[in-house]
């Protein structure tokens, strides 16, 4: 009986991890699509450290979003580290 319970818990954990991985993959795809759609117009307009290839650093995600930036993904966008991921989903400044 204990083996069956352990197997059921392991299967449930695997399903949860797969769902989380799928969500992260979808978020990365959406972020890459978003980055591609704004790369044609936003690169030349920034000043300061624009040569680094990152978006301007705003004080809050609200300010970033208000200026047309956002949806930064952990491990993909360096801007992710500038903001707090309050829901720990691997994405900050969701629009």
C-alpha positions in Angstrom: 0.0 0.0 0.0 2.8 2.4 0.9 4.4 1.7 -2.5 1.2 2.6 -4.3 0.9 5.9 -2.4 4.5 6.7 -3.1 4.0 6.0 -6.8 0.9 8.1 -7.0 2.7 11.0 -5.3 5.6 10.6 -7.7 3.3 10.7 -10.6 1.5 13.7 -9.3 4.8 15.5 -8.7 5.9 14.6 -12.3 2.7 16.0 -13.7 3.1 19.2 -11.7 6.7 19.7 -12.9 5.7 19.0 -16.5 2.9 21.6 -16.2 5.3 24.1 -14.7 7.9 23.5 -17.4 5.3 23.9 -20.1 4.2 27.2 -18.6 7.8 28.4 -18.5 8.3 27.4 -22.1 5.2 29.3 -23.2 6.3 32.3 -21.2 9.7 32.2 -22.9 8.1 31.9 -26.3 5.8 34.8 -25.6 8.7 36.9 -24.2 10.8 36.2 -27.3 7.9 37.1 -29.6 7.4 40.3 -27.6 11.1 41.1 -27.8 11.1 40.5 -31.5 8.1 42.8 -32.1 9.7 45.7 -30.3 13.3 45.2 -31.4 12.6 47.1 -34.6 11.6 50.3 -32.9 13.1 50.6 -29.4 16.8 49.9 -29.8 18.0 53.3 -31.0 15.9 55.4 -28.7 17.6 54.5 -25.4 20.4 56.5 -23.9 23.0 55.7 -21.3 23.9 52.0 -21.4 22.0 51.3 -24.6 25.0 49.4 -26.0 24.3 46.6 -23.6 21.2 45.6 -25.5 18.9 45.8 -22.5 15.8 47.9 -22.1 16.0 51.0 -19.9 16.0 50.4 -16.2 12.9 51.8 -14.5 12.2 52.1 -10.8 9.1 49.8 -11.0 7.4 47.4 -13.3 4.6 49.8 -13.6 6.9 52.4 -15.0 8.4 49.8 -17.4 5.0 48.8 -18.6 3.8 52.4 -19.0 6.7 52.9 -21.3 6.0 49.8 -23.4 8.5 47.4 -21.8 7.9 44.3 -19.9 7.4 40.6 -19.7 10.9 39.7 -18.7 11.7 36.0 -18.3 14.1 34.5 -15.8 17.2 33.1 -17.5 16.3 34.9 -20.8 16.1 38.6 -20.1 18.8 40.3 -18.0 16.1 42.9 -17.0 14.4 40.1 -15.0 16.9 40.6 -12.2 16.1 44.3 -11.9 12.5 43.7 -10.6 10.8 41.6 -8.0 9.0 38.4 -9.1 6.2 38.6 -6.5 4.4 35.5 -7.7 7.6 33.5 -8.4 6.5 32.4 -11.8 9.7 33.3 -13.5 8.3 36.4 -15.2 8.3 40.0 -14.1 6.6 43.1 -15.3 3.8 41.0 -17.0 1.5 43.2 -19.1 
